Amino acid sequence: MARRSFPTLRHLLRASQSSPNPSLGLGFPESRRSVTYMPRPGDGAPRAVTLIPGDGIGPLVTGAVQQVMDAMHAPVYFETYEVHGDMTSVPSEVIESIRRNKVCLKGGLATPVGGGVSSLNVQLRKELDLYASLVNCFNLPGLPTRHENVDIVVIRENTEGEYSGLEHEVVPGVVESLKVITKFCSERIAKYAFEYAYLNNRKKVTAVHKANIMKLADGLFLESCREVATKYPGIKYNEIIVDNCCMQLVSKPEQFDVMVTPNLYGNLVANTAAGIAGGTGVMPGGNVGQDHAIFEQGASAGNVGNDKIVEQKKANPVALLLSSAMMLRHLQFPSFADRLETAVKRVILEGKYRTKDLGGSSTTQEVTDAVIAQLD
Amino acid sequence: MALRRVLQRSLMDRIFSWVFPSTELVIASDTSLEPIKATLFPGDGIGPEIAESVKQVFRAAEVPIEWEEHFVADEVDPRTGSLLTWESLESVRRNRVGLKGPMATPIGKGHRSLNLTLRKELGLYANVRPCLNLPGYKTRYDNVNLVTIRENTEGEYSGLEHQVVRGVVESLKIITRQASLRVAEYAFHYAKMNGRQRVSSIHKANIMRKTDGLFLKCCREVAEKYPDITYEEVIIDNCCMMLVKNPSLFDVLVMPNLYGDIISDLCAGLIGGLGLTPSCNIGEGGIILAEAVHGSAPDIAGKNLANPTAFLLSSVMMLRHLNLNDKADRIHNAILSTISEGQYRTADLGGTASTTDFAKAICDHL
């Protein structure tokens, strides 16, 4: 009996003698994983990732990511391409590069309002068939918000719905816009949502809809979700109407876990959820399809900040840093991902270096340096 | 080109005179004249109880209103195609003022939904919801003071959907110049009448360029006629984010149908839910139909537990439209002070008072 407890005792002593980790006891993932990831030989070879700095604050925050990646010696190297929101379409060499590398990191692309060019963000998604957009909205420890216990993932259909872009003027003064819902797209987004929940140990999937008014369109979406739900009996499934959903989000957000929505509602719900959990400056997210993935700031990808922020260089890099951590996991470099996330969370918890949207006054560079300093 | 502009202007003038048929909406506010007739639909569930509270408070405040009560019938009236009789609708059209309690739409075929009937028959084109923090009832948000104005007739809720082939469904979103101008006119008029500084129009015109673009164009045209009111345009996802972070950034919001539905419910959630939010529908020719947007709560019906706040606040909105501003202010202040004192609060606000006690407390505060 005594002999068996010896190794345990030795292990405990060793653990307590190692350097005190400030994140212990606060639920952070430790930098040393207790379960080892066994790579295949050659997995450590550097991977190419397409990088699109974008407009406005985009170059600032992607610069921050590059600096942190260099500091970590992460096995990724970036192929940078210049794309701006006022181009008519995404250059073919950029699409080529993403098809080759399969992974891309992107700052925001501004969309001119009211006419002219169609949104490049939407174009990229359609071209590469990135049908799922994911935003993870969660409370960051140390960042005070009005709501606690928020941990919502919004999975939004990305290619059809209200964003089909099919509009025409019937007669002068009367305009029609088509909202298209297909079984094919609804089914695959529902499958992705349930698969995500299954692989990430999430307990509940909620479908957001307005089928009491749009009976056929959202009805088709719900039908597809219900069918897929039967294949995952271990995951709870429920449905909620979109206006009630927004009301519940501002009063009781802890009831939501994973949410699957069509295109437009997903945009609104994702932004609301991001707002209650700390703002779009800190929420990671990305777009994923069968073959490719683009990682970017979680919600409001078209929001590239205003000129003042760009001039003063005070953009918040946290969202893109956390997204790049997601990207590292996607590329199967979990240890680097964990180190990056832990460092970012430590900086937020400490509270000394925060940009204006989080209530501080630091510049992007100061936050980046703080993150690099906190890397293990 | 010039002809088109002349036609456009005459369209706007026509709409203006249609929306506001006369600058004085009703009889003069001299209360010695005969009382104003108003239609009252008590509704189902808790409806009759809260209607009684409104009548009680109005009596105590000596508001010169005579109620014509109408109820939802048990059978479909063939003239209207729904459970609301032709007489009820005629009554609202005649009186031009109405107050509607919560109505539970019975499930069944062969009749239109009650709300749809009212909307179509009375031409209710704008839904106005002022969202104000009730002092004394603490929610997570402290500085909410905004009004959402939602276009209520077209947009995504036109109900025009069809299945193209199996597995592909199309739904039409319609935006017309006429309806957008109408609601924009009302929004700016409301802002001016109520001393509001700013009107924000909420859209997604970066993606839906022609439809929301048309809505924005109409709002801009109307904005030019009101130079002392600031006008801005906000994209809806930005708006959602700003609302949950800092609701004091907004004043009056004007939106098409779907966005309006979502945003007005979101704002109701900010101040404490639908049980506390007043709402008013504006119809063609200046018809006002104030309503309670919460449900009929059949589980507490008849138990004297319901919270009449939303219904009372809606009736205050109705009084303001009738230019009975002093009465409206008295009742409004009485409601606010009763809730802020905290002694008489109904169960949903965390208190123990009954509906009648709460109404009596408001009467005492007048």
Interface residues (C-beta under 8 A of the other chain):
Chain A: T111 P112 V113 G114 G115 S118 S119 V122 R146 H147 E162 Y163 G165 E167 H168 E169 P172 G173 V174 V175 E176 S177 L178 K179 V180 I181 T182 K183 F184 K210 I213 M214 K215 L216 A217 G219 L220 V242 D243 N244 C246 M247 Q248 L249 V250 S251 L264 Y265 N267 L268 A270 N271 T272 A274 G275 I276 G279 T280 A299 S300 G302 N303
Chain B: T139 R140 Y141 E156 Y157 G159 E161 H162 Q163 R166 G167 V168 V169 E170 S171 L172 K173 I174 I175 T176 R177 Q178 K204 A205 N206 I207 M208 R209 K210 T211 G213 L214 L216 E233 I235 I236 D237 N238 C240 M241 M242 L243 V244 K245 L258 D261 I262 I263 S264 D265 L266 A268 G269 L270 G273 L274
